[in-house]
Amino acid sequence: MATTLRKVYLPTVVAGRPNSNGNWELIMTDAAIGIAVFLDDRTSFDRAVATWRGRLPAYIYLKSDGALPKPPPGGKYDTEAEIIQYWHGQTTFADGLAQETCRDFGHTGWGLAAAAHVAETARIQGLDLYAEGADRLRHAMGLHAGLQLGEAVPSWLCGGKVTLGLGPTFEVGFNALHNRMGIGMTRTQRLVEQTRPAGVSHFLGWETLTHAGNPN
């Protein structure tokens, strides 16, 4: 297994995918950091962390970023027109908006879940990425949770219409930010509790069982 992971899977996932929608690269980074830990490969671990640090601000916008979202490092999107196209035509940006919000909430949920997974794996290894990404993650989860719960879609957001379908993707991030760090997340908590218990889907597995109310 170790040989297959090192020679077949790791070279692909650790390379990233800066020109694809952000959930791709975040899920790849989730896989890469997990494989790196299994293989005790510090170089690949550090590379995955570097990818996460570059991709998270290119996936979740904060007003402090400026007028436009940050482009994915190593990617081809760098002009205003290209970034707007990459963000699926969105021209107004607010705290917590994600690169795939105007695509659909299913892919956005996967991206946010993968971002939290990377931070969770790093935390277990003694590196606190949550401290770096808490503001982006909490705003993103809150924004999307509120809309998933039925809040009105503002006219400036995705032409006033979004495609819902987050699924149970916030257990890991919610547990870390709310239960461990004490951040108030009312809308996210409502959504997480409504979608419990989380089962198995794609790269997600039994996260209510593993993370609900887990202080460790």
C-alpha positions, -999 to +999 in steps of 0.1 A: +000+000+000+027+025+009+044+020-025+012+026-043+004+057-023+038+071-028+043+063-065+008+064-079-015+086-059+008+111-041+024+126-072-010+134-087-027+148-056+002+168-042+007+186-075-026+205-071-050+218-097-049+256-096-069+261-128-098+239-118-127+248-096-114+251-060-130+220-046-107+199-068-075+213-054-088+213-018-099+177-020-066+167-036-047+185-008-069+167+018-057+134+002-021+146-001-017+156+035-033+123+047-009+103+025+020+124+037+012+116+073+008+079+066+041+078+048+059+100+073+068+123+044+075+157+058+083+173+024+049+163+010+032+174+042+048+208+039+039+210+003+002+202+011+002+229+038+016+254+014-011+246-012-038+250+015-024+283+026-025+296-010-058+280-020-079+289+010-079+327+004-084+319-033-115+299-024-131+320+004-132+357+001-129+382+029-133+420+025-097+424+037-085+408+005-094+439-014-119+446-042-114+411-058-107+376-046-071+364-045-062+343-076-051+307-071-013+305-068+002+291-099-030+295-119-039+314-150-065+336-136-050+370-127-070+398-145-103+412-131-123+397-160-106+363-156-112+362-118-149+372-122-153+345-148-136+320-125-160+330-097-189+320-121-198+356-130-200+370-095-190+407-095-199+417-059-179+400-031-188+397+006-172+379+036-176+341+032-184+340-005-167+310-021-154+306-056-181+280-063-210+296-045-226+307-078-219+273-093-237+252-068-237+245-030-228+208-035-194+215-049-189+244-025-197+222+005-171+197-007-145+225-009-152+238+025-152+203+040-119+195+024-104+228+037-115+218+072-101+183+068-066+196+059-067+218+090-079+189+111-051+166+099-025+194+105-038+200+140-034+163+149+002+167+137+008+198+159+002+226+133-027+249+139-040+259+105-074+267+121-059+298+137-050+310+102-082+300+085-108+305+111-123+338+098-126+325+063-141+292+074-166+306+099-179+333+074-182+307+046-200+282+067-223+308+081-232+324+048-239+291+030-257+276+060-280+306+062-290+303+026-294+265+028-317+271+058-340+293+037-327+329+040-335+351+011-309+352-016-297+388-020-301+403-055-264+409-058-255+373-052-255+350-082-282+370-099-305+364-070-306+326-074-284+299-059-284+261-064-287+246-029-276+212-017-248+215+008-253+181+024-237+172+058-203+188+051-197+211+081-192+187+111-154+188+112-151+226+107-180+234+131-166+212+158-132+228+155-143+264+154-173+263+177-166+236+202-129+239+205-123+276+197-156+290+211-167+309+180-204+316+179-219+300+148-257+300+152-267+294+116-241+267+110-251+250+142-287+249+131-278+234+098-253+208+113-279+197+138-306+194+111-284+172+089-272+148+115-263+120+114-238+124+086-232+092+067-208+083+039-206+103+006-176+106-017-146+115+006-168+121+037-174+094+062-194+092+095-183+127+106-211+131+132-197+099+149-161+111+147-165+149+154-198+159+169-191+175+202-155+161+202-131+183+222-101+162+213 
